[in-house]
Amino acid sequence: MGREFIDLFDKWAISYDEAVTGKDPEYRAVFENYDTILTEVTNHAEGNVLEFGVGTGNLSQKLLDAGHHVIGIEPSVAMRDAAKAKHPNLIVKDGDFLAFPQLDMPIFTIVSTFAFHHLTDEEKDKAIKAFSVLLPSNGKIVFADTAYENKETKERIFNKAKEQGYNDLLYDLTTEYYPMIDTLRTLFEKNGFYVTFKQMNDFAWLIVAERQ
Ligand SMILES: C[S@@+](CC[C@H](N)C(=O)[O-])C[C@H]1O[C@@H](n2cnc3c(N)ncnc32)[C@H](O)[C@@H]1O
């Protein structure tokens, strides 16, 4: 479940780091402030960390540098290989937000950047519910991901991509499950989290949720 985009990431793995550093004009605005976003997620992490959608391991590296024990989960073989090639000491296992191997240490923080939108809103609900069971009281979910503040923002972003002829970005915007901020707020709160949002660029929001 939620794995329908894996082929795309297997193909993207080789050039992914060029996109996040602004070399692909279509994704420049999506990944604007990428390094700052990853640093901010890292600054909110506490204790042992479970990371979903590791990609090429850019967030994992920051978490390791900050002294955290990290278990990475990544469904794309090519992304796992890229992450392991860059960070040989990183633990990266096959899995996804909804199905992952049994963990051999207690987790205090669950992190993910630019990945949660691969789940439908129904799947996001299931994942957050499972995380509320996995985390202790005061445990945290710290995500950064694309989300829309409202319907007008969604329309503006879509129309701009169309005007610019950014067809890859348009394809993502129409096929992936970018949520509304209000939907995310409802999902976190109904599963027992106190949640805050901070806009990081035109697309991405920092989401910090604490289990009550
Ligand atoms: C845009 S990349 C982000 C990579 C990295 N987190 C970063 O910030 O650069 C999205 C990642 O999520 C992974 N992914 C896709 N579907 C997923 C799922 N259902 N569960 C977990 N990860 C998923 C992809 O394989 C890819 O590595």
The ligand as an SDF file (V2000), in Angstrom:
LIG
                    3D

 27 29  0  0  0  0  0  0  0  0999 V2000
   10.9530   12.9610   -2.8640 C   0  0  0  0  0  0  0  0  0  0  0  0
   11.8210   11.5960   -2.1630 S   0  0  0  0  0  0  0  0  0  0  0  0
   12.3880   12.2530   -0.6060 C   0  0  0  0  0  0  0  0  0  0  0  0
   13.6900   11.6240   -0.1590 C   0  0  0  0  0  0  0  0  0  0  0  0
   14.2880   12.2160    1.1130 C   0  0  0  0  0  0  0  0  0  0  0  0
   13.4460   11.9850    2.2500 N   0  0  0  0  0  0  0  0  0  0  0  0
   14.5690   13.6710    0.9440 C   0  0  0  0  0  0  0  0  0  0  0  0
   14.0170   14.4830    1.7060 O   0  0  0  0  0  0  0  0  0  0  0  0
   15.3470   14.0300    0.0590 O   0  0  0  0  0  0  0  0  0  0  0  0
   10.5110   10.5330   -1.6370 C   0  0  0  0  0  0  0  0  0  0  0  0
   11.0010    9.2160   -1.0830 C   0  0  0  0  0  0  0  0  0  0  0  0
    9.8890    8.5230   -0.5020 O   0  0  0  0  0  0  0  0  0  0  0  0
    9.9460    7.1720   -0.9040 C   0  0  0  0  0  0  0  0  0  0  0  0
    8.5830    6.6150   -0.8600 N   0  0  0  0  0  0  0  0  0  0  0  0
    7.6670    6.5370   -1.8520 C   0  0  0  0  0  0  0  0  0  0  0  0
    6.5530    5.9330   -1.4040 N   0  0  0  0  0  0  0  0  0  0  0  0
    6.7640    5.6220   -0.0970 C   0  0  0  0  0  0  0  0  0  0  0  0
    5.9980    4.9690    0.9200 C   0  0  0  0  0  0  0  0  0  0  0  0
    4.7790    4.5280    0.6850 N   0  0  0  0  0  0  0  0  0  0  0  0
    6.5450    4.8100    2.1480 N   0  0  0  0  0  0  0  0  0  0  0  0
    7.7820    5.2820    2.4100 C   0  0  0  0  0  0  0  0  0  0  0  0
    8.5630    5.9080    1.4900 N   0  0  0  0  0  0  0  0  0  0  0  0
    8.0590    6.0780    0.2570 C   0  0  0  0  0  0  0  0  0  0  0  0
   10.5410    7.2100   -2.3100 C   0  0  0  0  0  0  0  0  0  0  0  0
   11.0610    5.9720   -2.7170 O   0  0  0  0  0  0  0  0  0  0  0  0
   11.5930    8.2980   -2.1520 C   0  0  0  0  0  0  0  0  0  0  0  0
   12.8210    7.7960   -1.7230 O   0  0  0  0  0  0  0  0  0  0  0  0
  1  2  1  0
  2  3  1  0
  2 10  1  0
  3  4  1  0
  4  5  1  0
  5  6  1  0
  5  7  1  0
  7  8  2  0
  7  9  1  0
 10 11  1  0
 11 12  1  0
 11 26  1  0
 12 13  1  0
 13 14  1  0
 13 24  1  0
 14 15  1  0
 14 23  1  0
 15 16  2  0
 16 17  1  0
 17 18  1  0
 17 23  2  0
 18 19  1  0
 18 20  2  0
 20 21  1  0
 21 22  2  0
 22 23  1  0
 24 25  1  0
 24 26  1  0
 26 27  1  0
M  CHG  2   2   1   9  -1
M  END
$$$$
